[in-house]
Amino acid sequence: MEVLVILVPLALALGFAGLLGFLWSLKSGQYDDLDGAAWRAITDDEPVSGQGRSK
């Protein structure tokens, strides 16, 4: 039971740190463009002209 004296405040502190991190990410705009990153991952970014990689 003495271990609860350490584990309960530790769990509360980690939960609070996670909440602060989430609120910071909301404030900094991390979730503003959720679809943009998905579309950038699947679009074709190869150069159109032959100036890409040299063989």
mmCIF entry with sequence, helices, sheets and N, C-alpha, C, O atoms, coordinates in Angstrom:
data_MODEL
# 
_entry.id   MODEL 
# 
_entity.id                         1 
_entity.type                       polymer 
_entity.pdbx_number_of_molecules   1 
# 
_entity_poly.entity_id                      1 
_entity_poly.type                           'polypeptide(L)' 
_entity_poly.nstd_linkage                   no 
_entity_poly.nstd_monomer                   no 
_entity_poly.pdbx_seq_one_letter_code       MEVLVILVPLALALGFAGLLGFLWSLKSGQYDDLDGAAWRAITDDEPVSGQGRSK 
_entity_poly.pdbx_seq_one_letter_code_can   MEVLVILVPLALALGFAGLLGFLWSLKSGQYDDLDGAAWRAITDDEPVSGQGRSK 
_entity_poly.pdbx_strand_id                 A 
# 
loop_
_entity_poly_seq.entity_id 
_entity_poly_seq.num 
_entity_poly_seq.mon_id 
_entity_poly_seq.hetero 
1 1  MET n 
1 2  GLU n 
1 3  VAL n 
1 4  LEU n 
1 5  VAL n 
1 6  ILE n 
1 7  LEU n 
1 8  VAL n 
1 9  PRO n 
1 10 LEU n 
1 11 ALA n 
1 12 LEU n 
1 13 ALA n 
1 14 LEU n 
1 15 GLY n 
1 16 PHE n 
1 17 ALA n 
1 18 GLY n 
1 19 LEU n 
1 20 LEU n 
1 21 GLY n 
1 22 PHE n 
1 23 LEU n 
1 24 TRP n 
1 25 SER n 
1 26 LEU n 
1 27 LYS n 
1 28 SER n 
1 29 GLY n 
1 30 GLN n 
1 31 TYR n 
1 32 ASP n 
1 33 ASP n 
1 34 LEU n 
1 35 ASP n 
1 36 GLY n 
1 37 ALA n 
1 38 ALA n 
1 39 TRP n 
1 40 ARG n 
1 41 ALA n 
1 42 ILE n 
1 43 THR n 
1 44 ASP n 
1 45 ASP n 
1 46 GLU n 
1 47 PRO n 
1 48 VAL n 
1 49 SER n 
1 50 GLY n 
1 51 GLN n 
1 52 GLY n 
1 53 ARG n 
1 54 SER n 
1 55 LYS n 
# 
_struct_asym.id          A 
_struct_asym.entity_id   1 
# 
loop_
_struct_conf.conf_type_id 
_struct_conf.id 
_struct_conf.pdbx_PDB_helix_id 
_struct_conf.beg_label_comp_id 
_struct_conf.beg_label_asym_id 
_struct_conf.beg_label_seq_id 
_struct_conf.pdbx_beg_PDB_ins_code 
_struct_conf.end_label_comp_id 
_struct_conf.end_label_asym_id 
_struct_conf.end_label_seq_id 
_struct_conf.pdbx_end_PDB_ins_code 
_struct_conf.beg_auth_comp_id 
_struct_conf.beg_auth_asym_id 
_struct_conf.beg_auth_seq_id 
_struct_conf.end_auth_comp_id 
_struct_conf.end_auth_asym_id 
_struct_conf.end_auth_seq_id 
_struct_conf.pdbx_PDB_helix_class 
_struct_conf.details 
_struct_conf.pdbx_PDB_helix_length 
HELX_P HELX_P1 AA1 LEU A 4  ? LYS A 27 ? LEU A 4  LYS A 27 1 ? 24 
HELX_P HELX_P2 AA2 LEU A 34 ? ILE A 42 ? LEU A 34 ILE A 42 1 ? 9  
# 
_struct_conf_type.id          HELX_P 
_struct_conf_type.criteria    ? 
_struct_conf_type.reference   ? 
# 
loop_
_atom_site.group_PDB 
_atom_site.id 
_atom_site.type_symbol 
_atom_site.label_atom_id 
_atom_site.label_alt_id 
_atom_site.label_comp_id 
_atom_site.label_asym_id 
_atom_site.label_entity_id 
_atom_site.label_seq_id 
_atom_site.pdbx_PDB_ins_code 
_atom_site.Cartn_x 
_atom_site.Cartn_y 
_atom_site.Cartn_z 
_atom_site.occupancy 
_atom_site.B_iso_or_equiv 
_atom_site.pdbx_formal_charge 
_atom_site.auth_seq_id 
_atom_site.auth_comp_id 
_atom_site.auth_asym_id 
_atom_site.auth_atom_id 
_atom_site.pdbx_PDB_model_num 
ATOM 1   N N  . MET A 1 1  ? 0.807  -1.201 0.000   1.00 0.00 ? 1  MET A N  1 
ATOM 2   C CA . MET A 1 1  ? 0.000  0.000  0.000   1.00 0.00 ? 1  MET A CA 1 
ATOM 3   C C  . MET A 1 1  ? 0.849  1.264  0.000   1.00 0.00 ? 1  MET A C  1 
ATOM 4   O O  . MET A 1 1  ? 0.386  2.321  -0.428  1.00 0.00 ? 1  MET A O  1 
ATOM 5   N N  . GLU A 1 2  ? 2.093  1.165  0.478   1.00 0.00 ? 2  GLU A N  1 
ATOM 6   C CA . GLU A 1 2  ? 2.945  2.353  0.473   1.00 0.00 ? 2  GLU A CA 1 
ATOM 7   C C  . GLU A 1 2  ? 3.317  2.772  -0.947  1.00 0.00 ? 2  GLU A C  1 
ATOM 8   O O  . GLU A 1 2  ? 3.623  3.937  -1.201  1.00 0.00 ? 2  GLU A O  1 
ATOM 9   N N  . VAL A 1 3  ? 3.288  1.811  -1.868  1.00 0.00 ? 3  VAL A N  1 
ATOM 10  C CA . VAL A 1 3  ? 3.655  2.122  -3.247  1.00 0.00 ? 3  VAL A CA 1 
ATOM 11  C C  . VAL A 1 3  ? 2.608  3.039  -3.896  1.00 0.00 ? 3  VAL A C  1 
ATOM 12  O O  . VAL A 1 3  ? 2.920  3.769  -4.837  1.00 0.00 ? 3  VAL A O  1 
ATOM 13  N N  . LEU A 1 4  ? 1.375  3.000  -3.395  1.00 0.00 ? 4  LEU A N  1 
ATOM 14  C CA . LEU A 1 4  ? 0.331  3.874  -3.932  1.00 0.00 ? 4  LEU A CA 1 
ATOM 15  C C  . LEU A 1 4  ? 0.620  5.342  -3.663  1.00 0.00 ? 4  LEU A C  1 
ATOM 16  O O  . LEU A 1 4  ? 0.155  6.216  -4.396  1.00 0.00 ? 4  LEU A O  1 
ATOM 17  N N  . VAL A 1 5  ? 1.377  5.610  -2.629  1.00 0.00 ? 5  VAL A N  1 
ATOM 18  C CA . VAL A 1 5  ? 1.753  6.992  -2.317  1.00 0.00 ? 5  VAL A CA 1 
ATOM 19  C C  . VAL A 1 5  ? 2.619  7.557  -3.437  1.00 0.00 ? 5  VAL A C  1 
ATOM 20  O O  . VAL A 1 5  ? 2.617  8.763  -3.683  1.00 0.00 ? 5  VAL A O  1 
ATOM 21  N N  . ILE A 1 6  ? 3.351  6.693  -4.108  1.00 0.00 ? 6  ILE A N  1 
ATOM 22  C CA . ILE A 1 6  ? 4.202  7.120  -5.219  1.00 0.00 ? 6  ILE A CA 1 
ATOM 23  C C  . ILE A 1 6  ? 3.462  6.996  -6.550  1.00 0.00 ? 6  ILE A C  1 
ATOM 24  O O  . ILE A 1 6  ? 3.555  7.890  -7.390  1.00 0.00 ? 6  ILE A O  1 
ATOM 25  N N  . LEU A 1 7  ? 2.733  5.904  -6.753  1.00 0.00 ? 7  LEU A N  1 
ATOM 26  C CA . LEU A 1 7  ? 2.125  5.639  -8.051  1.00 0.00 ? 7  LEU A CA 1 
ATOM 27  C C  . LEU A 1 7  ? 0.944  6.559  -8.379  1.00 0.00 ? 7  LEU A C  1 
ATOM 28  O O  . LEU A 1 7  ? 0.782  6.960  -9.532  1.00 0.00 ? 7  LEU A O  1 
ATOM 29  N N  . VAL A 1 8  ? 0.129  6.893  -7.398  1.00 0.00 ? 8  VAL A N  1 
ATOM 30  C CA . VAL A 1 8  ? -1.030 7.746  -7.679  1.00 0.00 ? 8  VAL A CA 1 
ATOM 31  C C  . VAL A 1 8  ? -0.599 9.154  -8.086  1.00 0.00 ? 8  VAL A C  1 
ATOM 32  O O  . VAL A 1 8  ? -1.089 9.650  -9.100  1.00 0.00 ? 8  VAL A O  1 
ATOM 33  N N  . PRO A 1 9  ? 0.286  9.820  -7.356  1.00 0.00 ? 9  PRO A N  1 
ATOM 34  C CA . PRO A 1 9  ? 0.738  11.135 -7.833  1.00 0.00 ? 9  PRO A CA 1 
ATOM 35  C C  . PRO A 1 9  ? 1.501  11.064 -9.152  1.00 0.00 ? 9  PRO A C  1 
ATOM 36  O O  . PRO A 1 9  ? 1.408  11.974 -9.977  1.00 0.00 ? 9  PRO A O  1 
ATOM 37  N N  . LEU A 1 10 ? 2.249  9.991  -9.348  1.00 0.00 ? 10 LEU A N  1 
ATOM 38  C CA . LEU A 1 10 ? 2.964  9.827  -10.616 1.00 0.00 ? 10 LEU A CA 1 
ATOM 39  C C  . LEU A 1 10 ? 1.981  9.683  -11.770 1.00 0.00 ? 10 LEU A C  1 
ATOM 40  O O  . LEU A 1 10 ? 2.178  10.296 -12.820 1.00 0.00 ? 10 LEU A O  1 
ATOM 41  N N  . ALA A 1 11 ? 0.932  8.891  -11.602 1.00 0.00 ? 11 ALA A N  1 
ATOM 42  C CA . ALA A 1 11 ? -0.071 8.720  -12.646 1.00 0.00 ? 11 ALA A CA 1 
ATOM 43  C C  . ALA A 1 11 ? -0.803 10.036 -12.914 1.00 0.00 ? 11 ALA A C  1 
ATOM 44  O O  . ALA A 1 11 ? -1.074 10.370 -14.068 1.00 0.00 ? 11 ALA A O  1 
ATOM 45  N N  . LEU A 1 12 ? -1.120 10.779 -11.863 1.00 0.00 ? 12 LEU A N  1 
ATOM 46  C CA . LEU A 1 12 ? -1.778 12.068 -12.048 1.00 0.00 ? 12 LEU A CA 1 
ATOM 47  C C  . LEU A 1 12 ? -0.872 13.062 -12.762 1.00 0.00 ? 12 LEU A C  1 
ATOM 48  O O  . LEU A 1 12 ? -1.331 13.818 -13.619 1.00 0.00 ? 12 LEU A O  1 
ATOM 49  N N  . ALA A 1 13 ? 0.400  13.066 -12.416 1.00 0.00 ? 13 ALA A N  1 
ATOM 50  C CA . ALA A 1 13 ? 1.349  13.979 -13.061 1.00 0.00 ? 13 ALA A CA 1 
ATOM 51  C C  . ALA A 1 13 ? 1.527  13.632 -14.540 1.00 0.00 ? 13 ALA A C  1 
ATOM 52  O O  . ALA A 1 13 ? 1.581  14.529 -15.382 1.00 0.00 ? 13 ALA A O  1 
ATOM 53  N N  . LEU A 1 14 ? 1.619  12.341 -14.864 1.00 0.00 ? 14 LEU A N  1 
ATOM 54  C CA . LEU A 1 14 ? 1.766  11.947 -16.263 1.00 0.00 ? 14 LEU A CA 1 
ATOM 55  C C  . LEU A 1 14 ? 0.499  12.257 -17.062 1.00 0.00 ? 14 LEU A C  1 
ATOM 56  O O  . LEU A 1 14 ? 0.582  12.677 -18.217 1.00 0.00 ? 14 LEU A O  1 
ATOM 57  N N  . GLY A 1 15 ? -0.653 12.055 -16.464 1.00 0.00 ? 15 GLY A N  1 
ATOM 58  C CA . GLY A 1 15 ? -1.903 12.403 -17.133 1.00 0.00 ? 15 GLY A CA 1 
ATOM 59  C C  . GLY A 1 15 ? -2.008 13.891 -17.385 1.00 0.00 ? 15 GLY A C  1 
ATOM 60  O O  . GLY A 1 15 ? -2.448 14.315 -18.454 1.00 0.00 ? 15 GLY A O  1 
ATOM 61  N N  . PHE A 1 16 ? -1.608 14.685 -16.411 1.00 0.00 ? 16 PHE A N  1 
ATOM 62  C CA . PHE A 1 16 ? -1.628 16.139 -16.558 1.00 0.00 ? 16 PHE A CA 1 
ATOM 63  C C  . PHE A 1 16 ? -0.640 16.587 -17.634 1.00 0.00 ? 16 PHE A C  1 
ATOM 64  O O  . PHE A 1 16 ? -0.937 17.495 -18.410 1.00 0.00 ? 16 PHE A O  1 
ATOM 65  N N  . ALA A 1 17 ? 0.534  15.954 -17.685 1.00 0.00 ? 17 ALA A N  1 
ATOM 66  C CA . ALA A 1 17 ? 1.520  16.293 -18.715 1.00 0.00 ? 17 ALA A CA 1 
ATOM 67  C C  . ALA A 1 17 ? 0.986  15.936 -20.105 1.00 0.00 ? 17 ALA A C  1 
ATOM 68  O O  . ALA A 1 17 ? 1.197  16.684 -21.059 1.00 0.00 ? 17 ALA A O  1 
ATOM 69  N N  . GLY A 1 18 ? 0.301  14.805 -20.223 1.00 0.00 ? 18 GLY A N  1 
ATOM 70  C CA . GLY A 1 18 ? -0.297 14.432 -21.501 1.00 0.00 ? 18 GLY A CA 1 
ATOM 71  C C  . GLY A 1 18 ? -1.390 15.395 -21.921 1.00 0.00 ? 18 GLY A C  1 
ATOM 72  O O  . GLY A 1 18 ? -1.499 15.738 -23.098 1.00 0.00 ? 18 GLY A O  1 
ATOM 73  N N  . LEU A 1 19 ? -2.205 15.837 -20.960 1.00 0.00 ? 19 LEU A N  1 
ATOM 74  C CA . LEU A 1 19 ? -3.250 16.810 -21.248 1.00 0.00 ? 19 LEU A CA 1 
ATOM 75  C C  . LEU A 1 19 ? -2.652 18.139 -21.699 1.00 0.00 ? 19 LEU A C  1 
ATOM 76  O O  . LEU A 1 19 ? -3.140 18.752 -22.648 1.00 0.00 ? 19 LEU A O  1 
ATOM 77  N N  . LEU A 1 20 ? -1.603 18.580 -21.025 1.00 0.00 ? 20 LEU A N  1 
ATOM 78  C CA . LEU A 1 20 ? -0.940 19.826 -21.426 1.00 0.00 ? 20 LEU A CA 1 
ATOM 79  C C  . LEU A 1 20 ? -0.345 19.709 -22.830 1.00 0.00 ? 20 LEU A C  1 
ATOM 80  O O  . LEU A 1 20 ? -0.427 20.645 -23.626 1.00 0.00 ? 20 LEU A O  1 
ATOM 81  N N  . GLY A 1 21 ? 0.252  18.558 -23.127 1.00 0.00 ? 21 GLY A N  1 
ATOM 82  C CA . GLY A 1 21 ? 0.802  18.347 -24.467 1.00 0.00 ? 21 GLY A CA 1 
ATOM 83  C C  . GLY A 1 21 ? -0.270 18.368 -25.540 1.00 0.00 ? 21 GLY A C  1 
ATOM 84  O O  . GLY A 1 21 ? -0.065 18.922 -26.620 1.00 0.00 ? 21 GLY A O  1 
ATOM 85  N N  . PHE A 1 22 ? -1.416 17.766 -25.244 1.00 0.00 ? 22 PHE A N  1 
ATOM 86  C CA . PHE A 1 22 ? -2.524 17.774 -26.194 1.00 0.00 ? 22 PHE A CA 1 
ATOM 87  C C  . PHE A 1 22 ? -3.067 19.180 -26.398 1.00 0.00 ? 22 PHE A C  1 
ATOM 88  O O  . PHE A 1 22 ? -3.332 19.586 -27.529 1.00 0.00 ? 22 PHE A O  1 
ATOM 89  N N  . LEU A 1 23 ? -3.234 19.924 -25.315 1.00 0.00 ? 23 LEU A N  1 
ATOM 90  C CA . LEU A 1 23 ? -3.735 21.293 -25.433 1.00 0.00 ? 23 LEU A CA 1 
ATOM 91  C C  . LEU A 1 23 ? -2.748 22.179 -26.181 1.00 0.00 ? 23 LEU A C  1 
ATOM 92  O O  . LEU A 1 23 ? -3.157 23.056 -26.943 1.00 0.00 ? 23 LEU A O  1 
ATOM 93  N N  . TRP A 1 24 ? -1.448 21.959 -25.970 1.00 0.00 ? 24 TRP A N  1 
ATOM 94  C CA . TRP A 1 24 ? -0.438 22.713 -26.717 1.00 0.00 ? 24 TRP A CA 1 
ATOM 95  C C  . TRP A 1 24 ? -0.533 22.402 -28.208 1.00 0.00 ? 24 TRP A C  1 
ATOM 96  O O  . TRP A 1 24 ? -0.429 23.306 -29.038 1.00 0.00 ? 24 TRP A O  1 
ATOM 97  N N  . SER A 1 25 ? -0.732 21.114 -28.555 1.00 0.00 ? 25 SER A N  1 
ATOM 98  C CA . SER A 1 25 ? -0.817 20.759 -29.971 1.00 0.00 ? 25 SER A CA 1 
ATOM 99  C C  . SER A 1 25 ? -2.064 21.359 -30.613 1.00 0.00 ? 25 SER A C  1 
ATOM 100 O O  . SER A 1 25 ? -2.034 21.723 -31.789 1.00 0.00 ? 25 SER A O  1 
ATOM 101 N N  . LEU A 1 26 ? -3.152 21.466 -29.868 1.00 0.00 ? 26 LEU A N  1 
ATOM 102 C CA . LEU A 1 26 ? -4.336 22.136 -30.404 1.00 0.00 ? 26 LEU A CA 1 
ATOM 103 C C  . LEU A 1 26 ? -4.070 23.612 -30.646 1.00 0.00 ? 26 LEU A C  1 
ATOM 104 O O  . LEU A 1 26 ? -4.457 24.162 -31.677 1.00 0.00 ? 26 LEU A O  1 
ATOM 105 N N  . LYS A 1 27 ? -3.404 24.251 -29.683 1.00 0.00 ? 27 LYS A N  1 
ATOM 106 C CA . LYS A 1 27 ? -3.134 25.690 -29.799 1.00 0.00 ? 27 LYS A CA 1 
ATOM 107 C C  . LYS A 1 27 ? -2.154 25.996 -30.926 1.00 0.00 ? 27 LYS A C  1 
ATOM 108 O O  . LYS A 1 27 ? -2.256 27.047 -31.559 1.00 0.00 ? 27 LYS A O  1 
ATOM 109 N N  . SER A 1 28 ? -1.214 25.104 -31.185 1.00 0.00 ? 28 SER A N  1 
ATOM 110 C CA . SER A 1 28 ? -0.208 25.368 -32.210 1.00 0.00 ? 28 SER A CA 1 
ATOM 111 C C  . SER A 1 28 ? -0.666 24.972 -33.611 1.00 0.00 ? 28 SER A C  1 
ATOM 112 O O  . SER A 1 28 ? 0.085  25.139 -34.572 1.00 0.00 ? 28 SER A O  1 
ATOM 113 N N  . GLY A 1 29 ? -1.891 24.448 -33.741 1.00 0.00 ? 29 GLY A N  1 
ATOM 114 C CA . GLY A 1 29 ? -2.436 24.177 -35.072 1.00 0.00 ? 29 GLY A CA 1 
ATOM 115 C C  . GLY A 1 29 ? -2.057 22.835 -35.662 1.00 0.00 ? 29 GLY A C  1 
ATOM 116 O O  . GLY A 1 29 ? -2.062 22.690 -36.884 1.00 0.00 ? 29 GLY A O  1 
ATOM 117 N N  . GLN A 1 30 ? -1.733 21.860 -34.852 1.00 0.00 ? 30 GLN A N  1 
ATOM 118 C CA . GLN A 1 30 ? -1.354 20.549 -35.366 1.00 0.00 ? 30 GLN A CA 1 
ATOM 119 C C  . GLN A 1 30 ? -2.509 19.835 -36.063 1.00 0.00 ? 30 GLN A C  1 
ATOM 120 O O  . GLN A 1 30 ? -2.270 18.991 -36.926 1.00 0.00 ? 30 GLN A O  1 
ATOM 121 N N  . TYR A 1 31 ? -3.731 20.146 -35.719 1.00 0.00 ? 31 TYR A N  1 
ATOM 122 C CA . TYR A 1 31 ? -4.890 19.436 -36.259 1.00 0.00 ? 31 TYR A CA 1 
ATOM 123 C C  . TYR A 1 31 ? -5.694 20.290 -37.236 1.00 0.00 ? 31 TYR A C  1 
ATOM 124 O O  . TYR A 1 31 ? -6.853 19.977 -37.505 1.00 0.00 ? 31 TYR A O  1 
ATOM 125 N N  . ASP A 1 32 ? -5.112 21.353 -37.769 1.00 0.00 ? 32 ASP A N  1 
ATOM 126 C CA . ASP A 1 32 ? -5.848 22.234 -38.665 1.00 0.00 ? 32 ASP A CA 1 
ATOM 127 C C  . ASP A 1 32 ? -6.099 21.602 -40.030 1.00 0.00 ? 32 ASP A C  1 
ATOM 128 O O  . ASP A 1 32 ? -7.190 21.755 -40.579 1.00 0.00 ? 32 ASP A O  1 
ATOM 129 N N  . ASP A 1 33 ? -5.130 20.904 -40.585 1.00 0.00 ? 33 ASP A N  1 
ATOM 130 C CA . ASP A 1 33 ? -5.253 20.334 -41.929 1.00 0.00 ? 33 ASP A CA 1 
ATOM 131 C C  . ASP A 1 33 ? -5.020 18.829 -41.864 1.00 0.00 ? 33 ASP A C  1 
ATOM 132 O O  . ASP A 1 33 ? -3.915 18.353 -42.127 1.00 0.00 ? 33 ASP A O  1 
ATOM 133 N N  . LEU A 1 34 ? -6.063 18.084 -41.514 1.00 0.00 ? 34 LEU A N  1 
ATOM 134 C CA . LEU A 1 34 ? -5.913 16.638 -41.374 1.00 0.00 ? 34 LEU A CA 1 
ATOM 135 C C  . LEU A 1 34 ? -5.863 15.932 -42.728 1.00 0.00 ? 34 LEU A C  1 
ATOM 136 O O  . LEU A 1 34 ? -5.202 14.901 -42.855 1.00 0.00 ? 34 LEU A O  1 
ATOM 137 N N  . ASP A 1 35 ? -6.542 16.462 -43.733 1.00 0.00 ? 35 ASP A N  1 
ATOM 138 C CA . ASP A 1 35 ? -6.572 15.803 -45.035 1.00 0.00 ? 35 ASP A CA 1 
ATOM 139 C C  . ASP A 1 35 ? -5.366 16.140 -45.897 1.00 0.00 ? 35 ASP A C  1 
ATOM 140 O O  . ASP A 1 35 ? -5.018 15.367 -46.790 1.00 0.00 ? 35 ASP A O  1 
ATOM 141 N N  . GLY A 1 36 ? -4.727 17.262 -45.654 1.00 0.00 ? 36 GLY A N  1 
ATOM 142 C CA . GLY A 1 36 ? -3.602 17.672 -46.491 1.00 0.00 ? 36 GLY A CA 1 
ATOM 143 C C  . GLY A 1 36 ? -2.432 16.706 -46.444 1.00 0.00 ? 36 GLY A C  1 
ATOM 144 O O  . GLY A 1 36 ? -1.855 16.383 -47.483 1.00 0.00 ? 36 GLY A O  1 
ATOM 145 N N  . ALA A 1 37 ? -2.081 16.247 -45.272 1.00 0.00 ? 37 ALA A N  1 
ATOM 146 C CA . ALA A 1 37 ? -0.954 15.317 -45.147 1.00 0.00 ? 37 ALA A CA 1 
ATOM 147 C C  . ALA A 1 37 ? -1.271 13.983 -45.812 1.00 0.00 ? 37 ALA A C  1 
ATOM 148 O O  . ALA A 1 37 ? -0.389 13.359 -46.403 1.00 0.00 ? 37 ALA A O  1 
ATOM 149 N N  . ALA A 1 38 ? -2.501 13.551 -45.721 1.00 0.00 ? 38 ALA A N  1 
ATOM 150 C CA . ALA A 1 38 ? -2.885 12.289 -46.358 1.00 0.00 ? 38 ALA A CA 1 
ATOM 151 C C  . ALA A 1 38 ? -2.787 12.395 -47.878 1.00 0.00 ? 38 ALA A C  1 
ATOM 152 O O  . ALA A 1 38 ? -2.311 11.469 -48.534 1.00 0.00 ? 38 ALA A O  1 
ATOM 153 N N  . TRP A 1 39 ? -3.227 13.502 -48.433 1.00 0.00 ? 39 TRP A N  1 
ATOM 154 C CA . TRP A 1 39 ? -3.153 13.672 -49.883 1.00 0.00 ? 39 TRP A CA 1 
ATOM 155 C C  . TRP A 1 39 ? -1.718 13.875 -50.347 1.00 0.00 ? 39 TRP A C  1 
ATOM 156 O O  . TRP A 1 39 ? -1.355 13.408 -51.426 1.00 0.00 ? 39 TRP A O  1 
ATOM 157 N N  . ARG A 1 40 ? -0.907 14.550 -49.570 1.00 0.00 ? 40 ARG A N  1 
ATOM 158 C CA . ARG A 1 40 ? 0.502  14.733 -49.952 1.00 0.00 ? 40 ARG A CA 1 
ATOM 159 C C  . ARG A 1 40 ? 1.239  13.407 -49.960 1.00 0.00 ? 40 ARG A C  1 
ATOM 160 O O  . ARG A 1 40 ? 2.192  13.239 -50.720 1.00 0.00 ? 40 ARG A O  1 
ATOM 161 N N  . ALA A 1 41 ? 0.823  12.472 -49.139 1.00 0.00 ? 41 ALA A N  1 
ATOM 162 C CA . ALA A 1 41 ? 1.500  11.174 -49.081 1.00 0.00 ? 41 ALA A CA 1 
ATOM 163 C C  . ALA A 1 41 ? 1.212  10.330 -50.311 1.00 0.00 ? 41 ALA A C  1 
ATOM 164 O O  . ALA A 1 41 ? 2.043  9.510  -50.702 1.00 0.00 ? 41 ALA A O  1 
ATOM 165 N N  . ILE A 1 42 ? 0.047  10.515 -50.933 1.00 0.00 ? 42 ILE A N  1 
ATOM 166 C CA . ILE A 1 42 ? -0.298 9.653  -52.063 1.00 0.00 ? 42 ILE A CA 1 
ATOM 167 C C  . ILE A 1 42 ? -0.174 10.338 -53.416 1.00 0.00 ? 42 ILE A C  1 
ATOM 168 O O  . ILE A 1 42 ? -0.358 9.692  -54.448 1.00 0.00 ? 42 ILE A O  1 
ATOM 169 N N  . THR A 1 43 ? 0.129  11.614 -53.434 1.00 0.00 ? 43 THR A N  1 
ATOM 170 C CA . THR A 1 43 ? 0.270  12.290 -54.731 1.00 0.00 ? 43 THR A CA 1 
ATOM 171 C C  . THR A 1 43 ? 1.614  11.949 -55.353 1.00 0.00 ? 43 THR A C  1 
ATOM 172 O O  . THR A 1 43 ? 2.572  11.605 -54.661 1.00 0.00 ? 43 THR A O  1 
ATOM 173 N N  . ASP A 1 44 ? 1.658  12.050 -56.658 1.00 0.00 ? 44 ASP A N  1 
ATOM 174 C CA . ASP A 1 44 ? 2.864  11.727 -57.411 1.00 0.00 ? 44 ASP A CA 1 
ATOM 175 C C  . ASP A 1 44 ? 3.773  12.946 -57.453 1.00 0.00 ? 44 ASP A C  1 
ATOM 176 O O  . ASP A 1 44 ? 3.424  13.958 -58.061 1.00 0.00 ? 44 ASP A O  1 
ATOM 177 N N  . ASP A 1 45 ? 4.933  12.861 -56.816 1.00 0.00 ? 45 ASP A N  1 
ATOM 178 C CA . ASP A 1 45 ? 5.856  13.984 -56.746 1.00 0.00 ? 45 ASP A CA 1 
ATOM 179 C C  . ASP A 1 45 ? 7.052  13.834 -57.674 1.00 0.00 ? 45 ASP A C  1 
ATOM 180 O O  . ASP A 1 45 ? 8.030  14.569 -57.542 1.00 0.00 ? 45 ASP A O  1 
ATOM 181 N N  . GLU A 1 46 ? 6.990  12.895 -58.607 1.00 0.00 ? 46 GLU A N  1 
ATOM 182 C CA . GLU A 1 46 ? 8.115  12.713 -59.514 1.00 0.00 ? 46 GLU A CA 1 
ATOM 183 C C  . GLU A 1 46 ? 8.182  13.883 -60.490 1.00 0.00 ? 46 GLU A C  1 
ATOM 184 O O  . GLU A 1 46 ? 7.147  14.412 -60.896 1.00 0.00 ? 46 GLU A O  1 
ATOM 185 N N  . PRO A 1 47 ? 9.382  14.285 -60.867 1.00 0.00 ? 47 PRO A N  1 
ATOM 186 C CA . PRO A 1 47 ? 9.507  15.412 -61.806 1.00 0.00 ? 47 PRO A CA 1 
ATOM 187 C C  . PRO A 1 47 ? 8.945  15.043 -63.172 1.00 0.00 ? 47 PRO A C  1 
ATOM 188 O O  . PRO A 1 47 ? 9.092  13.910 -63.630 1.00 0.00 ? 47 PRO A O  1 
ATOM 189 N N  . VAL A 1 48 ? 8.304  16.008 -63.816 1.00 0.00 ? 48 VAL A N  1 
ATOM 190 C CA . VAL A 1 48 ? 7.693  15.778 -65.120 1.00 0.00 ? 48 VAL A CA 1 
ATOM 191 C C  . VAL A 1 48 ? 8.760  15.738 -66.204 1.00 0.00 ? 48 VAL A C  1 
ATOM 192 O O  . VAL A 1 48 ? 8.710  14.900 -67.104 1.00 0.00 ? 48 VAL A O  1 
ATOM 193 N N  . SER A 1 49 ? 9.722  16.646 -66.112 1.00 0.00 ? 49 SER A N  1 
ATOM 194 C CA . SER A 1 49 ? 10.778 16.687 -67.119 1.00 0.00 ? 49 SER A CA 1 
ATOM 195 C C  . SER A 1 49 ? 11.839 15.631 -66.795 1.00 0.00 ? 49 SER A C  1 
ATOM 196 O O  . SER A 1 49 ? 11.789 14.993 -65.743 1.00 0.00 ? 49 SER A O  1 
ATOM 197 N N  . GLY A 1 50 ? 12.768 15.460 -67.680 1.00 0.00 ? 50 GLY A N  1 
ATOM 198 C CA . GLY A 1 50 ? 13.811 14.468 -67.509 1.00 0.00 ? 50 GLY A CA 1 
ATOM 199 C C  . GLY A 1 50 ? 14.964 14.947 -66.619 1.00 0.00 ? 50 GLY A C  1 
ATOM 200 O O  . GLY A 1 50 ? 16.041 14.351 -66.652 1.00 0.00 ? 50 GLY A O  1 
ATOM 201 N N  . GLN A 1 51 ? 14.773 15.982 -65.843 1.00 0.00 ? 51 GLN A N  1 
ATOM 202 C CA . GLN A 1 51 ? 15.840 16.528 -65.034 1.00 0.00 ? 51 GLN A CA 1 
ATOM 203 C C  . GLN A 1 51 ? 15.862 15.934 -63.625 1.00 0.00 ? 51 GLN A C  1 
ATOM 204 O O  . GLN A 1 51 ? 16.480 16.506 -62.727 1.00 0.00 ? 51 GLN A O  1 
ATOM 205 N N  . GLY A 1 52 ? 15.214 14.822 -63.426 1.00 0.00 ? 52 GLY A N  1 
ATOM 206 C CA . GLY A 1 52 ? 15.173 14.187 -62.109 1.00 0.00 ? 52 GLY A CA 1 
ATOM 207 C C  . GLY A 1 52 ? 16.514 13.570 -61.747 1.00 0.00 ? 52 GLY A C  1 
ATOM 208 O O  . GLY A 1 52 ? 17.510 14.282 -61.615 1.00 0.00 ? 52 GLY A O  1 
ATOM 209 N N  . ARG A 1 53 ? 16.550 12.297 -61.590 1.00 0.00 ? 53 ARG A N  1 
ATOM 210 C CA . ARG A 1 53 ? 17.798 11.602 -61.250 1.00 0.00 ? 53 ARG A CA 1 
ATOM 211 C C  . ARG A 1 53 ? 18.612 11.326 -62.504 1.00 0.00 ? 53 ARG A C  1 
ATOM 212 O O  . ARG A 1 53 ? 18.057 11.065 -63.571 1.00 0.00 ? 53 ARG A O  1 
ATOM 213 N N  . SER A 1 54 ? 19.894 11.384 -62.372 1.00 0.00 ? 54 SER A N  1 
ATOM 214 C CA . SER A 1 54 ? 20.746 11.023 -63.508 1.00 0.00 ? 54 SER A CA 1 
ATOM 215 C C  . SER A 1 54 ? 21.083 9.549  -63.390 1.00 0.00 ? 54 SER A C  1 
ATOM 216 O O  . SER A 1 54 ? 21.360 9.040  -62.303 1.00 0.00 ? 54 SER A O  1 
ATOM 217 N N  . LYS A 1 55 ? 21.053 8.870  -64.535 1.00 0.00 ? 55 LYS A N  1 
ATOM 218 C CA . LYS A 1 55 ? 21.323 7.430  -64.538 1.00 0.00 ? 55 LYS A CA 1 
ATOM 219 C C  . LYS A 1 55 ? 22.724 7.115  -64.945 1.00 0.00 ? 55 LYS A C  1 
ATOM 220 O O  . LYS A 1 55 ? 23.104 5.945  -64.996 1.00 0.00 ? 55 LYS A O  1 
# 
